[in-house]
Structures are given as C-alpha cells and as structure tokens.
Amino acid sequence: MPKEVFLVKSENRIKAEDAVKRDDIVSRGSITIKTPASLDIKEEGYFLVIDALPETLKRAEELLKGLAEKYKDKETVIKRIEEQENRAIEGFGNIL
C-alpha cells in the first residue's frame, strides 16, 4: 500500500491525530506518529505517516487541511522508519 507523510506543527498534533483516528475510513489504515528528532531529521513538529489505499490517503489529506502539510522528503522519512523497525526486529531475534 502507498504511504504519505505529513508534517504537523506541535500545536496541531492532537487535532490532527484525532482527525485521522476518528475517521471511519482513514482509521482503517496504519497511522504512525514520529518526532523528526527520532529519525535524525531537523524539522519542527511531528511526522504523521499514513499507510493506506490511495483513496484513503486523499481523504486523510482533506481531513488534515490547515493542520498538516505533505512532507517534501517523504521517502527519507519512510526509509528511516523502516530502518528503525528492521533494527528492532533484529534485536528481538537476538534475544531469542
């Protein structure tokens, strides 16, 4: 499924999160919230990453108007999140 990355200002984080999580359609997708610092990216606010069908991503974009903007370098954000997840899986495997 495609992913979209939105940059949300800190003061809009709760409103943006509520908007996507309370929507019956968008909430069916995968929603991840990350701080840019946790991904070693110099930005202010939060990344809201939505993994869903294209029509669901359009709905999310409508819900987030005025609260968030599509992030210009979404591929870097997605790549770094995947790297973190892979490291976590590898670390868990080492425990077993």
Biopython code that builds the backbone (N, CA, C, O; Angstrom):
import numpy as np
from Bio.PDB.StructureBuilder import StructureBuilder

atoms = [
    (1, "MET", "N", (0.839, -1.190, 0.000)),
    (1, "MET", "CA", (0.000, 0.000, 0.000)),
    (1, "MET", "C", (0.881, 1.248, 0.000)),
    (1, "MET", "O", (1.976, 1.244, 0.561)),
    (2, "PRO", "N", (0.406, 2.287, -0.616)),
    (2, "PRO", "CA", (1.190, 3.531, -0.611)),
    (2, "PRO", "C", (1.165, 4.206, 0.755)),
    (2, "PRO", "O", (0.277, 3.974, 1.576)),
    (3, "LYS", "N", (2.166, 5.042, 0.964)),
    (3, "LYS", "CA", (2.273, 5.784, 2.221)),
    (3, "LYS", "C", (2.346, 7.271, 1.905)),
    (3, "LYS", "O", (2.820, 7.680, 0.845)),
    (4, "GLU", "N", (1.866, 8.063, 2.848)),
    (4, "GLU", "CA", (2.006, 9.510, 2.746)),
    (4, "GLU", "C", (2.516, 10.016, 4.081)),
    (4, "GLU", "O", (2.148, 9.504, 5.138)),
    (5, "VAL", "N", (3.367, 11.029, 4.018)),
    (5, "VAL", "CA", (3.953, 11.615, 5.219)),
    (5, "VAL", "C", (3.504, 13.066, 5.307)),
    (5, "VAL", "O", (3.652, 13.838, 4.359)),
    (6, "PHE", "N", (2.954, 13.421, 6.459)),
    (6, "PHE", "CA", (2.530, 14.787, 6.719)),
    (6, "PHE", "C", (3.378, 15.359, 7.850)),
    (6, "PHE", "O", (3.734, 14.649, 8.791)),
    (7, "LEU", "N", (3.695, 16.636, 7.751)),
    (7, "LEU", "CA", (4.403, 17.334, 8.825)),
    (7, "LEU", "C", (3.373, 18.168, 9.557)),
    (7, "LEU", "O", (2.704, 19.018, 8.969)),
    (8, "VAL", "N", (3.255, 17.910, 10.859)),
    (8, "VAL", "CA", (2.262, 18.572, 11.698)),
    (8, "VAL", "C", (2.987, 19.462, 12.707)),
    (8, "VAL", "O", (3.923, 19.022, 13.374)),
    (9, "LYS", "N", (2.552, 20.700, 12.811)),
    (9, "LYS", "CA", (3.124, 21.578, 13.830)),
    (9, "LYS", "C", (2.726, 21.050, 15.199)),
    (9, "LYS", "O", (1.663, 20.451, 15.363)),
    (10, "SER", "N", (3.589, 21.279, 16.177)),
    (10, "SER", "CA", (3.361, 20.755, 17.525)),
    (10, "SER", "C", (1.994, 21.139, 18.076)),
    (10, "SER", "O", (1.316, 20.323, 18.700)),
    (11, "GLU", "N", (1.593, 22.387, 17.841)),
    (11, "GLU", "CA", (0.316, 22.851, 18.402)),
    (11, "GLU", "C", (-0.898, 22.202, 17.728)),
    (11, "GLU", "O", (-2.010, 22.288, 18.249)),
    (12, "ASN", "N", (-0.695, 21.562, 16.588)),
    (12, "ASN", "CA", (-1.809, 20.906, 15.876)),
    (12, "ASN", "C", (-1.789, 19.391, 16.000)),
    (12, "ASN", "O", (-2.652, 18.713, 15.442)),
    (13, "ARG", "N", (-0.820, 18.855, 16.720)),
    (13, "ARG", "CA", (-0.657, 17.396, 16.764)),
    (13, "ARG", "C", (-1.909, 16.676, 17.247)),
    (13, "ARG", "O", (-2.353, 15.721, 16.609)),
    (14, "ILE", "N", (-2.478, 17.110, 18.346)),
    (14, "ILE", "CA", (-3.638, 16.419, 18.917)),
    (14, "ILE", "C", (-4.834, 16.514, 17.973)),
    (14, "ILE", "O", (-5.533, 15.524, 17.754)),
    (15, "LYS", "N", (-5.071, 17.694, 17.416)),
    (15, "LYS", "CA", (-6.195, 17.860, 16.471)),
    (15, "LYS", "C", (-6.005, 16.988, 15.239)),
    (15, "LYS", "O", (-6.948, 16.344, 14.780)),
    (16, "ALA", "N", (-4.779, 16.965, 14.696)),
    (16, "ALA", "CA", (-4.509, 16.175, 13.500)),
    (16, "ALA", "C", (-4.651, 14.679, 13.792)),
    (16, "ALA", "O", (-5.238, 13.940, 13.002)),
    (17, "GLU", "N", (-4.122, 14.251, 14.909)),
    (17, "GLU", "CA", (-4.210, 12.840, 15.291)),
    (17, "GLU", "C", (-5.667, 12.427, 15.480)),
    (17, "GLU", "O", (-6.089, 11.373, 15.004)),
    (18, "ASP", "N", (-6.427, 13.264, 16.177)),
    (18, "ASP", "CA", (-7.851, 12.970, 16.374)),
    (18, "ASP", "C", (-8.601, 12.919, 15.050)),
    (18, "ASP", "O", (-9.458, 12.058, 14.852)),
    (19, "ALA", "N", (-8.281, 13.840, 14.141)),
    (19, "ALA", "CA", (-8.978, 13.899, 12.858)),
    (19, "ALA", "C", (-8.838, 12.595, 12.078)),
    (19, "ALA", "O", (-9.816, 12.099, 11.520)),
    (20, "VAL", "N", (-7.643, 12.043, 12.036)),
    (20, "VAL", "CA", (-7.446, 10.808, 11.258)),
    (20, "VAL", "C", (-7.877, 9.559, 12.024)),
    (20, "VAL", "O", (-8.373, 8.608, 11.421)),
    (21, "LYS", "N", (-7.695, 9.550, 13.329)),
    (21, "LYS", "CA", (-8.046, 8.356, 14.102)),
    (21, "LYS", "C", (-9.551, 8.217, 14.327)),
    (21, "LYS", "O", (-10.040, 7.109, 14.544)),
    (22, "ARG", "N", (-10.280, 9.313, 14.279)),
    (22, "ARG", "CA", (-11.736, 9.251, 14.478)),
    (22, "ARG", "C", (-12.498, 9.045, 13.181)),
    (22, "ARG", "O", (-13.696, 8.765, 13.212)),
    (23, "ASP", "N", (-11.836, 9.176, 12.051)),
    (23, "ASP", "CA", (-12.493, 8.974, 10.773)),
    (23, "ASP", "C", (-12.602, 7.481, 10.490)),
    (23, "ASP", "O", (-11.614, 6.753, 10.589)),
    (24, "ASP", "N", (-13.806, 7.027, 10.138)),
    (24, "ASP", "CA", (-14.040, 5.593, 9.910)),
    (24, "ASP", "C", (-13.190, 5.020, 8.789)),
    (24, "ASP", "O", (-12.782, 3.860, 8.850)),
    (25, "ILE", "N", (-12.920, 5.819, 7.773)),
    (25, "ILE", "CA", (-12.169, 5.329, 6.620)),
    (25, "ILE", "C", (-10.657, 5.376, 6.878)),
    (25, "ILE", "O", (-9.963, 4.373, 6.714)),
    (26, "VAL", "N", (-10.162, 6.533, 7.277)),
    (26, "VAL", "CA", (-8.718, 6.706, 7.454)),
    (26, "VAL", "C", (-8.188, 5.852, 8.604)),
    (26, "VAL", "O", (-7.069, 5.343, 8.534)),
    (27, "SER", "N", (-8.974, 5.695, 9.643)),
    (27, "SER", "CA", (-8.506, 4.942, 10.812)),
    (27, "SER", "C", (-8.285, 3.460, 10.513)),
    (27, "SER", "O", (-7.671, 2.755, 11.315)),
    (28, "ARG", "N", (-8.771, 2.985, 9.385)),
    (28, "ARG", "CA", (-8.548, 1.578, 8.998)),
    (28, "ARG", "C", (-7.127, 1.348, 8.492)),
    (28, "ARG", "O", (-6.639, 0.218, 8.484)),
    (29, "GLY", "N", (-6.468, 2.424, 8.071)),
    (29, "GLY", "CA", (-5.083, 2.315, 7.611)),
    (29, "GLY", "C", (-4.129, 2.306, 8.794)),
    (29, "GLY", "O", (-4.544, 2.405, 9.949)),
    (30, "SER", "N", (-2.870, 2.188, 8.492)),
    (30, "SER", "CA", (-1.841, 2.243, 9.525)),
    (30, "SER", "C", (-1.437, 3.705, 9.733)),
    (30, "SER", "O", (-1.082, 4.398, 8.779)),
    (31, "ILE", "N", (-1.491, 4.168, 10.977)),
    (31, "ILE", "CA", (-1.156, 5.551, 11.312)),
    (31, "ILE", "C", (-0.001, 5.536, 12.306)),
    (31, "ILE", "O", (-0.090, 4.923, 13.370)),
    (32, "THR", "N", (1.081, 6.216, 11.949)),
    (32, "THR", "CA", (2.269, 6.285, 12.798)),
    (32, "THR", "C", (2.622, 7.738, 13.045)),
    (32, "THR", "O", (2.569, 8.559, 12.130)),
    (33, "ILE", "N", (2.980, 8.057, 14.275)),
    (33, "ILE", "CA", (3.419, 9.407, 14.610)),
    (33, "ILE", "C", (4.844, 9.318, 15.139)),
    (33, "ILE", "O", (5.139, 8.542, 16.048)),
    (34, "LYS", "N", (5.719, 10.124, 14.556)),
    (34, "LYS", "CA", (7.138, 10.132, 14.943)),
    (34, "LYS", "C", (7.619, 11.564, 15.085)),
    (34, "LYS", "O", (7.163, 12.459, 14.373)),
    (35, "THR", "N", (8.538, 11.771, 16.006)),
    (35, "THR", "CA", (9.197, 13.068, 16.072)),
    (35, "THR", "C", (10.326, 13.064, 15.044)),
    (35, "THR", "O", (10.982, 12.040, 14.854)),
    (36, "PRO", "N", (10.557, 14.180, 14.390)),
    (36, "PRO", "CA", (11.668, 14.242, 13.438)),
    (36, "PRO", "C", (13.010, 13.897, 14.087)),
    (36, "PRO", "O", (13.851, 13.249, 13.464)),
    (37, "ALA", "N", (13.209, 14.323, 15.324)),
    (37, "ALA", "CA", (14.470, 14.053, 16.011)),
    (37, "ALA", "C", (14.720, 12.548, 16.152)),
    (37, "ALA", "O", (15.864, 12.099, 16.083)),
    (38, "SER", "N", (13.655, 11.774, 16.348)),
    (38, "SER", "CA", (13.825, 10.317, 16.497)),
    (38, "SER", "C", (14.296, 9.678, 15.194)),
    (38, "SER", "O", (14.788, 8.549, 15.191)),
    (39, "LEU", "N", (14.143, 10.408, 14.081)),
    (39, "LEU", "CA", (14.579, 9.919, 12.773)),
    (39, "LEU", "C", (15.820, 10.657, 12.292)),
    (39, "LEU", "O", (16.246, 10.500, 11.147)),
    (40, "ASP", "N", (16.392, 11.459, 13.173)),
    (40, "ASP", "CA", (17.585, 12.258, 12.861)),
    (40, "ASP", "C", (17.330, 13.216, 11.690)),
    (40, "ASP", "O", (18.152, 13.362, 10.785)),
    (41, "ILE", "N", (16.158, 13.862, 11.745)),
    (41, "ILE", "CA", (15.767, 14.848, 10.734)),
    (41, "ILE", "C", (15.515, 16.168, 11.446)),
    (41, "ILE", "O", (14.851, 16.211, 12.482)),
    (42, "LYS", "N", (16.047, 17.234, 10.888)),
    (42, "LYS", "CA", (15.916, 18.550, 11.509)),
    (42, "LYS", "C", (14.661, 19.251, 11.009)),
    (42, "LYS", "O", (14.693, 19.968, 10.009)),
    (43, "GLU", "N", (13.568, 19.039, 11.710)),
    (43, "GLU", "CA", (12.284, 19.687, 11.445)),
    (43, "GLU", "C", (11.607, 19.931, 12.778)),
    (43, "GLU", "O", (11.921, 19.279, 13.773)),
    (44, "GLU", "N", (10.684, 20.863, 12.793)),
    (44, "GLU", "CA", (9.890, 21.135, 13.989)),
    (44, "GLU", "C", (8.535, 20.465, 13.835)),
    (44, "GLU", "O", (7.957, 20.474, 12.748)),
    (45, "GLY", "N", (8.027, 19.889, 14.906)),
    (45, "GLY", "CA", (6.699, 19.287, 14.882)),
    (45, "GLY", "C", (6.764, 17.771, 14.933)),
    (45, "GLY", "O", (7.615, 17.186, 15.603)),
    (46, "TYR", "N", (5.839, 17.150, 14.203)),
    (46, "TYR", "CA", (5.705, 15.696, 14.201)),
    (46, "TYR", "C", (5.442, 15.207, 12.794)),
    (46, "TYR", "O", (4.854, 15.918, 11.978)),
    (47, "PHE", "N", (5.881, 13.981, 12.510)),
    (47, "PHE", "CA", (5.532, 13.338, 11.256)),
    (47, "PHE", "C", (4.337, 12.435, 11.511)),
    (47, "PHE", "O", (4.329, 11.657, 12.465)),
    (48, "LEU", "N", (3.344, 12.540, 10.668)),
    (48, "LEU", "CA", (2.186, 11.668, 10.695)),
    (48, "LEU", "C", (2.267, 10.847, 9.414)),
    (48, "LEU", "O", (2.116, 11.380, 8.315)),
    (49, "VAL", "N", (2.505, 9.554, 9.563)),
    (49, "VAL", "CA", (2.686, 8.671, 8.407)),
    (49, "VAL", "C", (1.458, 7.779, 8.306)),
    (49, "VAL", "O", (1.087, 7.090, 9.255)),
    (50, "ILE", "N", (0.836, 7.809, 7.126)),
    (50, "ILE", "CA", (-0.363, 7.010, 6.906)),
    (50, "ILE", "C", (-0.095, 6.033, 5.769)),
    (50, "ILE", "O", (0.329, 6.421, 4.680)),
    (51, "ASP", "N", (-0.349, 4.771, 6.045)),
    (51, "ASP", "CA", (-0.158, 3.687, 5.089)),
    (51, "ASP", "C", (-1.555, 3.150, 4.777)),
    (51, "ASP", "O", (-2.175, 2.484, 5.606)),
    (52, "ALA", "N", (-2.047, 3.452, 3.556)),
    (52, "ALA", "CA", (-3.423, 3.081, 3.230)),
    (52, "ALA", "C", (-3.633, 3.111, 1.723)),
    (52, "ALA", "O", (-2.719, 3.430, 0.963)),
    (53, "LEU", "N", (-4.829, 2.779, 1.309)),
    (53, "LEU", "CA", (-5.191, 2.827, -0.104)),
    (53, "LEU", "C", (-5.166, 4.269, -0.605)),
    (53, "LEU", "O", (-5.370, 5.196, 0.179)),
    (54, "PRO", "N", (-4.919, 4.471, -1.895)),
    (54, "PRO", "CA", (-4.829, 5.838, -2.439)),
    (54, "PRO", "C", (-6.042, 6.712, -2.124)),
    (54, "PRO", "O", (-5.883, 7.888, -1.795)),
    (55, "GLU", "N", (-7.242, 6.159, -2.218)),
    (55, "GLU", "CA", (-8.433, 6.967, -1.922)),
    (55, "GLU", "C", (-8.504, 7.345, -0.437)),
    (55, "GLU", "O", (-9.031, 8.400, -0.083)),
    (56, "THR", "N", (-7.975, 6.484, 0.415)),
    (56, "THR", "CA", (-7.929, 6.779, 1.845)),
    (56, "THR", "C", (-6.924, 7.888, 2.118)),
    (56, "THR", "O", (-7.162, 8.742, 2.972)),
    (57, "LEU", "N", (-5.801, 7.884, 1.399)),
    (57, "LEU", "CA", (-4.799, 8.940, 1.561)),
    (57, "LEU", "C", (-5.369, 10.294, 1.128)),
    (57, "LEU", "O", (-5.060, 11.322, 1.730)),
    (58, "LYS", "N", (-6.198, 10.288, 0.085)),
    (58, "LYS", "CA", (-6.847, 11.541, -0.334)),
    (58, "LYS", "C", (-7.771, 12.048, 0.754)),
    (58, "LYS", "O", (-7.821, 13.247, 1.028)),
    (59, "ARG", "N", (-8.500, 11.137, 1.372)),
    (59, "ARG", "CA", (-9.407, 11.501, 2.478)),
    (59, "ARG", "C", (-8.594, 12.074, 3.641)),
    (59, "ARG", "O", (-8.995, 13.072, 4.241)),
    (60, "ALA", "N", (-7.474, 11.462, 3.958)),
    (60, "ALA", "CA", (-6.613, 11.951, 5.046)),
    (60, "ALA", "C", (-6.126, 13.360, 4.741)),
    (60, "ALA", "O", (-6.102, 14.220, 5.621)),
    (61, "GLU", "N", (-5.741, 13.590, 3.495)),
    (61, "GLU", "CA", (-5.266, 14.920, 3.098)),
    (61, "GLU", "C", (-6.360, 15.972, 3.307)),
    (61, "GLU", "O", (-6.078, 17.082, 3.757)),
    (62, "GLU", "N", (-7.603, 15.623, 2.980)),
    (62, "GLU", "CA", (-8.729, 16.535, 3.194)),
    (62, "GLU", "C", (-8.919, 16.822, 4.684)),
    (62, "GLU", "O", (-9.122, 17.969, 5.085)),
    (63, "LEU", "N", (-8.851, 15.770, 5.496)),
    (63, "LEU", "CA", (-9.041, 15.925, 6.947)),
    (63, "LEU", "C", (-7.946, 16.783, 7.576)),
    (63, "LEU", "O", (-8.188, 17.479, 8.563)),
    (64, "LEU", "N", (-6.758, 16.734, 7.012)),
    (64, "LEU", "CA", (-5.609, 17.420, 7.608)),
    (64, "LEU", "C", (-5.376, 18.829, 7.050)),
    (64, "LEU", "O", (-4.422, 19.499, 7.446)),
    (65, "LYS", "N", (-6.234, 19.278, 6.140)),
    (65, "LYS", "CA", (-6.094, 20.636, 5.600)),
    (65, "LYS", "C", (-6.105, 21.642, 6.740)),
    (65, "LYS", "O", (-6.993, 21.632, 7.593)),
    (66, "GLY", "N", (-5.105, 22.505, 6.736)),
    (66, "GLY", "CA", (-4.993, 23.511, 7.784)),
    (66, "GLY", "C", (-4.308, 23.014, 9.052)),
    (66, "GLY", "O", (-3.973, 23.809, 9.930)),
    (67, "LEU", "N", (-4.100, 21.700, 9.149)),
    (67, "LEU", "CA", (-3.459, 21.114, 10.335)),
    (67, "LEU", "C", (-2.072, 20.565, 10.020)),
    (67, "LEU", "O", (-1.195, 20.537, 10.882)),
    (68, "ALA", "N", (-1.885, 20.131, 8.784)),
    (68, "ALA", "CA", (-0.620, 19.490, 8.396)),
    (68, "ALA", "C", (-0.391, 19.704, 6.908)),
    (68, "ALA", "O", (-1.308, 20.029, 6.153)),
    (69, "GLU", "N", (0.868, 19.511, 6.509)),
    (69, "GLU", "CA", (1.241, 19.611, 5.098)),
    (69, "GLU", "C", (1.947, 18.329, 4.690)),
    (69, "GLU", "O", (2.627, 17.691, 5.494)),
    (70, "LYS", "N", (1.773, 17.960, 3.415)),
    (70, "LYS", "CA", (2.534, 16.817, 2.910)),
    (70, "LYS", "C", (4.013, 17.167, 3.037)),
    (70, "LYS", "O", (4.428, 18.277, 2.707)),
    (71, "TYR", "N", (4.799, 16.211, 3.516)),
    (71, "TYR", "CA", (6.227, 16.454, 3.703)),
    (71, "TYR", "C", (6.962, 16.263, 2.388)),
    (71, "TYR", "O", (6.732, 15.295, 1.663)),
    (72, "LYS", "N", (7.851, 17.204, 2.093)),
    (72, "LYS", "CA", (8.546, 17.236, 0.802)),
    (72, "LYS", "C", (9.484, 16.056, 0.577)),
    (72, "LYS", "O", (9.712, 15.669, -0.569)),
    (73, "ASP", "N", (10.030, 15.478, 1.638)),
    (73, "ASP", "CA", (11.003, 14.393, 1.501)),
    (73, "ASP", "C", (10.484, 13.130, 2.197)),
    (73, "ASP", "O", (11.128, 12.575, 3.087)),
    (74, "LYS", "N", (9.308, 12.703, 1.762)),
    (74, "LYS", "CA", (8.672, 11.573, 2.439)),
    (74, "LYS", "C", (9.481, 10.288, 2.329)),
    (74, "LYS", "O", (9.437, 9.452, 3.232)),
    (75, "GLU", "N", (10.214, 10.121, 1.243)),
    (75, "GLU", "CA", (10.987, 8.885, 1.064)),
    (75, "GLU", "C", (12.039, 8.712, 2.155)),
    (75, "GLU", "O", (12.281, 7.595, 2.612)),
    (76, "THR", "N", (12.660, 9.805, 2.572)),
    (76, "THR", "CA", (13.658, 9.734, 3.649)),
    (76, "THR", "C", (12.993, 9.316, 4.956)),
    (76, "THR", "O", (13.527, 8.478, 5.683)),
    (77, "VAL", "N", (11.840, 9.891, 5.256)),
    (77, "VAL", "CA", (11.114, 9.551, 6.491)),
    (77, "VAL", "C", (10.731, 8.079, 6.474)),
    (77, "VAL", "O", (10.963, 7.365, 7.450)),
    (78, "ILE", "N", (10.152, 7.624, 5.380)),
    (78, "ILE", "CA", (9.722, 6.219, 5.279)),
    (78, "ILE", "C", (10.918, 5.281, 5.404)),
    (78, "ILE", "O", (10.839, 4.270, 6.102)),
    (79, "LYS", "N", (12.016, 5.601, 4.741)),
    (79, "LYS", "CA", (13.221, 4.773, 4.801)),
    (79, "LYS", "C", (13.758, 4.679, 6.239)),
    (79, "LYS", "O", (14.133, 3.598, 6.693)),
    (80, "ARG", "N", (13.794, 5.799, 6.941)),
    (80, "ARG", "CA", (14.339, 5.777, 8.307)),
    (80, "ARG", "C", (13.431, 5.023, 9.276)),
    (80, "ARG", "O", (13.917, 4.353, 10.187)),
    (81, "ILE", "N", (12.124, 5.127, 9.086)),
    (81, "ILE", "CA", (11.204, 4.356, 9.931)),
    (81, "ILE", "C", (11.406, 2.865, 9.672)),
    (81, "ILE", "O", (11.456, 2.076, 10.615)),
    (82, "GLU", "N", (11.521, 2.475, 8.411)),
    (82, "GLU", "CA", (11.743, 1.060, 8.078)),
    (82, "GLU", "C", (13.060, 0.558, 8.656)),
    (82, "GLU", "O", (13.133, -0.573, 9.137)),
    (83, "GLU", "N", (14.103, 1.389, 8.615)),
    (83, "GLU", "CA", (15.388, 1.001, 9.202)),
    (83, "GLU", "C", (15.253, 0.776, 10.704)),
    (83, "GLU", "O", (15.797, -0.188, 11.242)),
    (84, "GLN", "N", (14.523, 1.673, 11.384)),
    (84, "GLN", "CA", (14.309, 1.508, 12.826)),
    (84, "GLN", "C", (13.564, 0.204, 13.115)),
    (84, "GLN", "O", (13.930, -0.539, 14.026)),
    (85, "GLU", "N", (12.527, -0.064, 12.339)),
    (85, "GLU", "CA", (11.739, -1.282, 12.546)),
    (85, "GLU", "C", (12.585, -2.526, 12.310)),
    (85, "GLU", "O", (12.485, -3.498, 13.059)),
    (86, "ASN", "N", (13.417, -2.501, 11.275)),
    (86, "ASN", "CA", (14.276, -3.655, 10.988)),
    (86, "ASN", "C", (15.291, -3.886, 12.106)),
    (86, "ASN", "O", (15.554, -5.028, 12.482)),
    (87, "ARG", "N", (15.862, -2.798, 12.637)),
    (87, "ARG", "CA", (16.812, -2.938, 13.758)),
    (87, "ARG", "C", (16.114, -3.520, 14.980)),
    (87, "ARG", "O", (16.688, -4.335, 15.702)),
    (88, "ALA", "N", (14.875, -3.099, 15.209)),
    (88, "ALA", "CA", (14.125, -3.623, 16.357)),
    (88, "ALA", "C", (13.851, -5.108, 16.195)),
    (88, "ALA", "O", (13.965, -5.874, 17.152)),
    (89, "ILE", "N", (13.490, -5.512, 14.986)),
    (89, "ILE", "CA", (13.238, -6.928, 14.715)),
    (89, "ILE", "C", (14.505, -7.757, 14.890)),
    (89, "ILE", "O", (14.472, -8.843, 15.469)),
    (90, "GLU", "N", (15.626, -7.233, 14.382)),
    (90, "GLU", "CA", (16.905, -7.932, 14.532)),
    (90, "GLU", "C", (17.282, -8.060, 16.000)),
    (90, "GLU", "O", (17.758, -9.108, 16.436)),
    (91, "GLY", "N", (17.070, -6.991, 16.763)),
    (91, "GLY", "CA", (17.379, -7.012, 18.192)),
    (91, "GLY", "C", (16.528, -8.010, 18.930)),
    (91, "GLY", "O", (17.014, -8.701, 19.826)),
    (92, "PHE", "N", (15.254, -8.100, 18.567)),
    (92, "PHE", "CA", (14.362, -9.061, 19.190)),
    (92, "PHE", "C", (14.792, -10.474, 18.844)),
    (92, "PHE", "O", (14.746, -11.365, 19.693)),
    (93, "GLY", "N", (15.208, -10.684, 17.606)),
    (93, "GLY", "CA", (15.675, -12.008, 17.186)),
    (93, "GLY", "C", (16.900, -12.444, 17.959)),
    (93, "GLY", "O", (17.056, -13.630, 18.248)),
    (94, "ASN", "N", (17.772, -11.513, 18.299)),
    (94, "ASN", "CA", (18.976, -11.838, 19.072)),
    (94, "ASN", "C", (18.640, -12.283, 20.484)),
    (94, "ASN", "O", (19.371, -13.069, 21.088)),
    (95, "ILE", "N", (17.519, -11.772, 21.012)),
    (95, "ILE", "CA", (17.098, -12.167, 22.372)),
    (95, "ILE", "C", (16.691, -13.628, 22.376)),
    (95, "ILE", "O", (16.976, -14.355, 23.327)),
    (96, "LEU", "N", (16.023, -14.060, 21.310)),
    (96, "LEU", "CA", (15.559, -15.441, 21.224)),
    (96, "LEU", "C", (16.706, -16.315, 20.828)),
    (96, "LEU", "O", (16.541, -17.527, 20.696)),
]
sb = StructureBuilder()
sb.init_structure("model")
sb.init_model(0)
sb.init_chain("A")
sb.init_seg("    ")
for serial, (resi, resn, name, xyz) in enumerate(atoms, 1):
    if name == "N":
        sb.init_residue(resn, " ", resi, " ")
    sb.init_atom(name, np.array(xyz, "f"), 0.0, 1.0, " ", f" {name:<3s}", serial, name[0])
structure = sb.get_structure()
